[in-house]
Amino acid sequence: MRDVGAVPCSTSSMSTTSHPLRLVPVRHQDQAAAVVVHDDPSWAPFTFLYGYDPDGTWTGYMSWLADVRRGVGLGPSEVPATFLLAWVDGELVGRTSIRHELNDYLEAYGGHVGYGVVANHRRRGYATEVLRQSLVVARAAGVMDVLVTCDEDNVGSIRTIQRCGGVLDSIVEQSDGGPRKRRYWIR
Ligand SMILES: CC(C)(COP(=O)(O)OP(=O)(O)OC[C@H]1O[C@@H](n2cnc3c(N)ncnc32)[C@H](O)[C@@H]1OP(=O)(O)O)[C@@H](O)C(=O)NCCC(=O)NCCS
């Protein structure tokens, strides 16, 4: 059996909560809270609910996420991924998407992990904890060397990745003219 290994990630000095942060698959009862957060325009251009179709059913969305996690029915450029919500004491505080493989886009710009913290829960160490736990999930999926990227000017994400042991590999221009991306490996 593969050894998941220790996660070289320090606890943020900003984390003051006495309640644990838990990463949990999307459940039936999460719809109302998750859609409210997803619809908050302040996320743009980031997407909160990965792959969510407001015209579909929540049950259908959960089923699609389960398929994506198992690599079932993926399109040619899609990769298996685990999408999880982050909860602290019954509050939805963030999300993470852990890609089990890289395609050309993810290798260049997107990386293995995409995380976000709800605006009124930021600066409490939650992103650091979400990324730390995401590394465990990535390794359980067989990803030992984890690529994490962020926009060149995303100071909060840069610090989050650094706190989790990220080593800068490169800073790359995006072919579509988007912001330059910083690419880090966490080994
Ligand atoms: C970037 C983001 C994830 C940070 O979440 P967070 O929960 O506030 O981060 P943390 O509390 O874990 O802070 C981690 C570090 O970043 C620093 N930080 C966080 N936000 C910051 C900001 N806006 N400016 C400067 N530093 C910031 C914290 O001080 C902390 O550093 P420290 O440990 O040296 O004190 C959050 O702002 C977010 O979700 N943004 C929108 C989506 C996004 O950009 N996702 C990342 C995609 S790569």
The ligand as a Gaussian input file, in Angstrom:
#p B3LYP/6-31G(d) Opt

LIG

0 1
 C       -6.211000      33.524000      -1.709000
 C       -7.154000      32.982000      -0.640000
 C       -7.412000      31.514000      -0.937000
 C       -6.508000      33.156000       0.735000
 O       -7.386000      32.589000       1.694000
 P       -7.210000      32.893000       3.260000
 O       -8.047000      31.901000       3.985000
 O       -7.477000      34.317000       3.503000
 O       -5.667000      32.576000       3.476000
 P       -4.981000      32.301000       4.901000
 O       -5.773000      32.939000       5.974000
 O       -4.702000      30.836000       5.009000
 O       -3.633000      33.102000       4.763000
 C       -2.465000      32.522000       4.238000
 C       -1.385000      33.569000       4.188000
 O       -1.706000      34.536000       3.184000
 C       -1.764000      35.821000       3.753000
 N       -2.833000      36.524000       3.084000
 C       -4.085000      36.062000       2.856000
 N       -4.784000      36.974000       2.151000
 C       -3.936000      38.005000       1.944000
 C       -4.064000      39.229000       1.277000
 N       -5.213000      39.595000       0.677000
 N       -2.994000      40.077000       1.264000
 C       -1.837000      39.709000       1.853000
 N       -1.641000      38.538000       2.495000
 C       -2.693000      37.706000       2.540000
 C       -2.033000      35.615000       5.220000
 O       -1.556000      36.697000       5.992000
 C       -1.242000      34.366000       5.481000
 O        0.133000      34.689000       5.543000
 P        0.955000      34.485000       6.885000
 O        0.665000      33.091000       7.300000
 O        2.344000      34.733000       6.465000
 O        0.417000      35.487000       7.846000
 C       -8.506000      33.754000      -0.652000
 O       -8.236000      35.129000      -0.607000
 C       -9.388000      33.441000      -1.854000
 O      -10.162000      32.487000      -1.819000
 N       -9.282000      34.248000      -2.941000
 C      -10.120000      34.037000      -4.128000
 C       -9.844000      32.725000      -4.817000
 C       -8.365000      32.497000      -5.044000
 O       -7.615000      33.401000      -5.380000
 N       -7.970000      31.226000      -4.892000
 C       -6.602000      30.817000      -5.098000
 C       -6.495000      30.320000      -6.490000
 S       -4.789000      29.915000      -6.808000

